[in-house]
Amino acid sequence: MRAAVETATGVVIVDLETEEVELADDAAVEHANVDVGLPLVVSADSSGSLVVAVVARRPPLVISRDAGVTWNEAGHGLPPGRGVTISPDHPDIILFAGESRLYLSQDGGRFWQPLTVELDEISAVAWLTEGNLG
C-alpha cells in the first residue's frame, strides 16, 4: 500500500508497510473531496455507502456507513486533521493525515495506528493509484 502525500516541501510517496518515503518530482495530489453537507469539513472521501469526513473540531472525524444519512464521531485521540482517504480496494482501510503524521486504520476507522514517519505540513493525502498524480 502506497500513498501520495502533499506537504509544504512537495509531494512524497509513502510506502505504508515499510514507511519508506520518496520524493515525487513535479507532482500534485489529486484527491477526492466529497461534498457531505456538514459544517467545518476540512476533507472527505467516500467508497460506496461509507463516507469519512475530517472536521475542524474534536474528535476530528465523522463517519457515515449509510451514505451520509447518519453520522458517528470517530478518531478520539487523533490530532486535528488535514486529509483523509479510503482505500479504493479495501474500504475498511482508511488513511488519516494530521499536520505532520499519517495514521492508518484497517478496521473502518475504529482503531488507528500512527506511522513513525514525520512529514512537513501535510495538506492532502490520496492512495497511490495509476492516474491520481498530476
PyMOL commands that set and color helices and strands:
alter all, ss='L'
color gray80, all
select strands_A, chain A and resi 2-7+10-15+21-23+41-47+50-55+61-64+72-74+83-86+94-97+101-105+113-118+124-127
alter strands_A, ss='S'
color yellow, strands_A
deselect
rebuild
show_as cartoon
